[in-house]
Amino acid sequence: MKNAAIICEYNPLHKGHVYHINHTREYTNCHGIVCLMSGNFMQRGIPALMDKWKRAEIAIKSGADLVIELPSIFSVSSAEFFAKGAIDILDSMGVVDYVSFGSESGDIALIEKLAIILSEEPMEYKESLKTYLNRGIPFAKARAESLKDYISLKDSSLASSSKLTSLLQSSNNILALEYCKALYKNNSKIKPITLTRMGDNYNETTLTSNFASATAIRNALRSKDIYSIKDYVPESTFQELIKLNGNNYKFIFEDSMFPYLKYKLMLNRDLHKLPDVSEGLDNRIYSAISNSKSIQELILKSKTKRYTYTRINRILCQYFLGFEEYDIKSLRKSEPSYVRILAFNHRGREIIKDIKNTSSMEIVNKMPKKISDMLELDIKTTKAYSILNANIDPSEDFLKSPKYV
């Protein structure tokens, strides 16, 4: 029996996500869909609208068979480490045959071709990248320009095409490249497939097309207009949101970390311990924090040519979560040793049994006696989320069991 995996956040799960799940099942003719989902904090450095348990349950009700948690060390990291951690887990499980992801390009052959170049890093590419970085150009843009320079030496028609330019600039394409890079470096048997992303751009702030962005849906919920999103999310998501809203569940938004983050930044001077902080960024943030009244204002005041808005947002989130207390570089390079189950159905139960037979990874249904640094950071992340969301117990990782749906 073949299984397909989807690496996701579902913040919240909307109709585009359901389409992706259904398309993946139909296209691969797979037995089960495994969703590897970020926990309570997202890759862009923002807290989840709803806690991981509720989002996992909604995912099962919307077509997934098994939802497992992507460890925080990867879920709140750059696209490269986000993808590497996810692919390492899927590889180590030994039960996944396909990984399915959305992309603006939809051209898996081109994505894989570029991923191989990025993995092998030919000398001409490396020299070009170094030149751009020395000019103070952000890494993502420097890498895109270096790729175009290298491809122009090999295939001038492709280098000048708008298709290539678009592929190197769009967020889902960049993640797709990183997934394929990780698969190539692992010599993985998992086959990548991509679905052309439809509907609104991921950062579209208003509800427009049938496939509205998660950002637009969160904005509607922020304004407490919960019924305005009814046509943009599946029934499972809408009913859960209605129920939570009626029970005074606190939906969490991007700026909720700021008061706690401001206190920590004003009290301590250890931001430099984070590996992504260099070139005086910590001093810029310290200088800006006293007079900043929101996380958005702090980021804009700290932003430089090399440090993008999203990168600073992610750094601040890592600091809020306590990443500076761990050897982050080593943790990012290490392979996860456990699979944390959040929710499953009858097919998911079969997949869990298969994992036990094909993998040496520890299946975590409840907290083990011996807790690794990676798992300890996940626990700490839940405690941090409980500060923002009064509905969450700080010890919830010890109290909750996977949800059978």
ZAMARGU-4260 file (C-alpha; in steps of 0.2 Angstrom, whole numbers, plus 5000, padded with zeros to 4 digits):
<rodrens>
0) 5000/5000/5000 | 5007/5017/4995 | 5006/5033/5005 | 5008/5051/5001 | 5014/5065/5013
5) 5009/5083/5013 | 5020/5095/5023 | 5009/5109/5030 | 5004/5122/5043 | 4985/5123/5040
10) 4984/5140/5049 | 4969/5138/5046 | 4965/5124/5034 | 4955/5131/5020 | 4947/5125/5003
15) 4963/5126/4994 | 4971/5113/5006 | 4956/5101/5004 | 4958/5102/4985 | 4977/5098/4988
20) 4973/5083/4999 | 4960/5076/4987 | 4971/5079/4972 | 4985/5070/4980 | 4975/5055/4984
25) 4968/5054/4967 | 4984/5058/4957 | 4994/5045/4967 | 4980/5032/4970 | 4988/5031/4987
30) 4981/5021/5002 | 4985/5035/5015 | 4988/5053/5017 | 5001/5058/5030 | 5001/5077/5035
35) 5018/5083/5043 | 5011/5098/5051 | 5020/5113/5061 | 5015/5114/5079 | 5010/5130/5088
40) 5021/5141/5078 | 5023/5144/5060 | 5038/5145/5048 | 5036/5164/5045 | 5038/5166/5064
45) 5020/5169/5069 | 5009/5159/5082 | 4996/5147/5076 | 4978/5154/5075 | 4972/5138/5084
50) 4983/5125/5094 | 4990/5110/5085 | 4978/5097/5092 | 4963/5106/5085 | 4971/5109/5068
55) 4976/5091/5067 | 4958/5085/5071 | 4952/5097/5057 | 4964/5090/5045 | 4958/5072/5048
60) 4940/5077/5046 | 4945/5086/5030 | 4953/5070/5022 | 4970/5067/5030 | 4973/5050/5038
65) 4988/5053/5050 | 4994/5070/5056 | 5011/5071/5064 | 5020/5086/5071 | 5035/5094/5063
70) 5047/5098/5077 | 5049/5117/5082 | 5067/5117/5078 | 5062/5115/5059 | 5045/5123/5059
75) 5052/5140/5064 | 5067/5140/5053 | 5071/5146/5035 | 5064/5136/5020 | 5081/5126/5019
80) 5080/5119/5037 | 5061/5118/5037 | 5062/5107/5021 | 5077/5097/5027 | 5069/5092/5044
85) 5053/5088/5035 | 5060/5077/5022 | 5072/5068/5035 | 5057/5063/5045 | 5047/5057/5030
90) 5062/5047/5024 | 5066/5039/5041 | 5048/5034/5043 | 5050/5022/5029 | 5032/5022/5024
95) 5030/5037/5012 | 5031/5035/4993 | 5026/5052/4987 | 5028/5070/4994 | 5015/5082/4987
100) 5017/5101/4988 | 5010/5116/4980 | 5020/5128/4969 | 5017/5143/4959 | 5027/5135/4945
105) 5019/5118/4944 | 5034/5112/4933 | 5042/5098/4944 | 5055/5094/4930 | 5062/5112/4931
110) 5061/5112/4950 | 5071/5096/4951 | 5083/5102/4939 | 5087/5118/4949 | 5087/5108/4965
115) 5101/5097/4958 | 5111/5113/4954 | 5108/5120/4971 | 5113/5104/4979 | 5129/5101/4969
120) 5134/5120/4969 | 5145/5121/4954 | 5160/5132/4955 | 5153/5145/4944 | 5137/5146/4954
125) 5147/5147/4971 | 5158/5162/4964 | 5143/5171/4958 | 5134/5169/4975 | 5149/5175/4984
130) 5149/5191/4973 | 5131/5195/4976 | 5132/5192/4995 | 5147/5203/4997 | 5137/5217/4989
135) 5125/5215/5004 | 5111/5207/4994 | 5099/5196/5004 | 5103/5177/5002 | 5087/5172/4993
140) 5089/5186/4980 | 5108/5182/4979 | 5104/5164/4976 | 5091/5167/4963 | 5103/5179/4953
145) 5117/5166/4955 | 5106/5153/4948 | 5101/5163/4933 | 5120/5168/4930 | 5125/5149/4930
150) 5110/5144/4919 | 5114/5157/4906 | 5131/5149/4904 | 5122/5132/4900 | 5105/5137/4893
155) 5103/5155/4888 | 5085/5153/4883 | 5080/5146/4900 | 5090/5159/4909 | 5080/5174/4901
160) 5063/5166/4903 | 5050/5173/4914 | 5046/5156/4920 | 5063/5154/4928 | 5062/5172/4936
165) 5045/5168/4943 | 5051/5151/4950 | 5065/5159/4959 | 5055/5173/4967 | 5039/5165/4973
170) 5037/5158/4991 | 5030/5141/4987 | 5042/5138/4973 | 5056/5142/4985 | 5050/5129/4997
175) 5047/5116/4983 | 5066/5119/4978 | 5071/5115/4996 | 5060/5099/4997 | 5068/5093/4981
180) 5086/5098/4987 | 5083/5088/5002 | 5076/5073/4993 | 5091/5073/4981 | 5104/5075/4995
185) 5096/5060/5004 | 5095/5050/4989 | 5077/5047/4994 | 5065/5035/4986 | 5051/5047/4989
190) 5044/5054/4973 | 5040/5073/4973 | 5024/5079/4964 | 5018/5097/4963 | 5001/5105/4961
195) 5000/5122/4953 | 4994/5134/4967 | 4977/5141/4963 | 4968/5156/4970 | 4975/5170/4980
200) 4993/5173/4984 | 4997/5167/5002 | 4999/5185/5008 | 4983/5191/5000 | 4974/5201/5015
205) 4956/5201/5008 | 4944/5187/5004 | 4942/5187/4985 | 4943/5171/4976 | 4936/5154/4981
210) 4953/5149/4986 | 4956/5163/4999 | 4973/5164/5007 | 4975/5159/5026 | 4981/5177/5029
215) 4964/5184/5023 | 4955/5171/5033 | 4965/5176/5049 | 4961/5194/5045 | 4943/5191/5044
220) 4943/5182/5061 | 4953/5196/5069 | 4939/5208/5064 | 4927/5195/5073 | 4918/5193/5057
225) 4917/5174/5058 | 4903/5171/5046 | 4912/5180/5032 | 4924/5165/5030 | 4910/5152/5028
230) 4912/5151/5009 | 4931/5150/5010 | 4934/5135/5022 | 4928/5117/5023 | 4913/5113/5034
235) 4925/5105/5046 | 4935/5120/5049 | 4920/5132/5050 | 4910/5121/5062 | 4926/5120/5073
240) 4928/5139/5073 | 4910/5142/5077 | 4911/5130/5092 | 4928/5138/5098 | 4921/5155/5096
245) 4905/5151/5106 | 4916/5143/5120 | 4927/5160/5121 | 4942/5151/5114 | 4955/5164/5110
250) 4961/5165/5092 | 4979/5170/5092 | 4986/5183/5079 | 5003/5189/5074 | 5006/5203/5086
255) 5001/5193/5102 | 5019/5189/5106 | 5025/5207/5107 | 5022/5212/5125 | 5032/5197/5131
260) 5045/5199/5118 | 5048/5217/5122 | 5050/5213/5141 | 5063/5199/5137 | 5072/5210/5125
265) 5073/5224/5137 | 5078/5213/5151 | 5092/5202/5142 | 5106/5204/5130 | 5108/5187/5123
270) 5099/5188/5106 | 5116/5186/5097 | 5116/5168/5103 | 5104/5164/5089 | 5114/5158/5074
275) 5104/5168/5062 | 5109/5184/5070 | 5124/5193/5064 | 5131/5210/5058 | 5124/5220/5072
280) 5106/5215/5070 | 5104/5212/5088 | 5110/5230/5092 | 5097/5237/5079 | 5083/5227/5088
285) 5089/5233/5105 | 5089/5251/5100 | 5072/5250/5092 | 5063/5240/5105 | 5060/5254/5118
290) 5051/5265/5106 | 5041/5251/5096 | 5023/5249/5100 | 5020/5233/5089 | 5030/5219/5082
295) 5027/5226/5065 | 5035/5242/5070 | 5050/5234/5078 | 5053/5224/5062 | 5052/5239/5051
300) 5064/5249/5062 | 5076/5234/5062 | 5075/5229/5044 | 5090/5231/5033 | 5094/5227/5015
305) 5101/5210/5020 | 5088/5206/5033 | 5071/5204/5026 | 5055/5207/5036 | 5051/5188/5037
310) 5068/5183/5043 | 5068/5196/5057 | 5050/5190/5062 | 5057/5172/5062 | 5072/5177/5073
315) 5060/5186/5085 | 5049/5171/5087 | 5064/5160/5090 | 5069/5171/5104 | 5052/5171/5111
320) 5052/5152/5111 | 5069/5151/5119 | 5080/5145/5105 | 5095/5154/5112 | 5096/5141/5126
325) 5100/5127/5113 | 5114/5122/5101 | 5103/5126/5086 | 5116/5123/5073 | 5118/5105/5079
330) 5100/5102/5081 | 5096/5108/5063 | 5109/5096/5057 | 5103/5081/5067 | 5090/5069/5061
335) 5074/5068/5071 | 5073/5052/5081 | 5054/5052/5085 | 5037/5054/5076 | 5025/5064/5087
340) 5007/5058/5083 | 4994/5072/5084 | 4978/5064/5076 | 4973/5049/5065 | 4959/5038/5058
345) 4958/5020/5054 | 4970/5021/5040 | 4981/5032/5050 | 4982/5018/5063 | 4988/5006/5050
350) 5001/5018/5044 | 5007/5019/5062 | 5009/5000/5063 | 5019/5000/5047 | 5031/5014/5054
355) 5034/5003/5069 | 5039/4989/5057 | 5049/4999/5045 | 5058/5012/5056 | 5068/5014/5071
360) 5060/5030/5075 | 5051/5032/5092 | 5033/5034/5091 | 5028/5047/5103 | 5010/5045/5109
365) 5014/5051/5127 | 5030/5059/5133 | 5044/5047/5136 | 5055/5046/5152 | 5070/5051/5142
370) 5067/5068/5132 | 5079/5074/5119 | 5084/5092/5116 | 5073/5092/5101 | 5058/5086/5110
375) 5061/5097/5125 | 5061/5112/5113 | 5044/5106/5107 | 5038/5105/5125 | 5044/5123/5128
380) 5036/5129/5113 | 5019/5123/5119 | 5022/5132/5136 | 5026/5148/5126 | 5010/5146/5116
385) 5000/5144/5133 | 5006/5161/5138 | 4997/5168/5122 | 4982/5156/5123 | 4973/5154/5140
390) 4964/5139/5133 | 4980/5129/5133 | 4988/5121/5148 | 5007/5124/5149 | 5009/5105/5152
395) 4997/5100/5138 | 5011/5090/5129 | 5010/5078/5145 | 4991/5079/5146 | 4985/5076/5129
400) 4985/5060/5119 | 4983/5058/5100 | 4965/5061/5094 | 4957/5046/5085 | 4944/5053/5073
</rodrens>
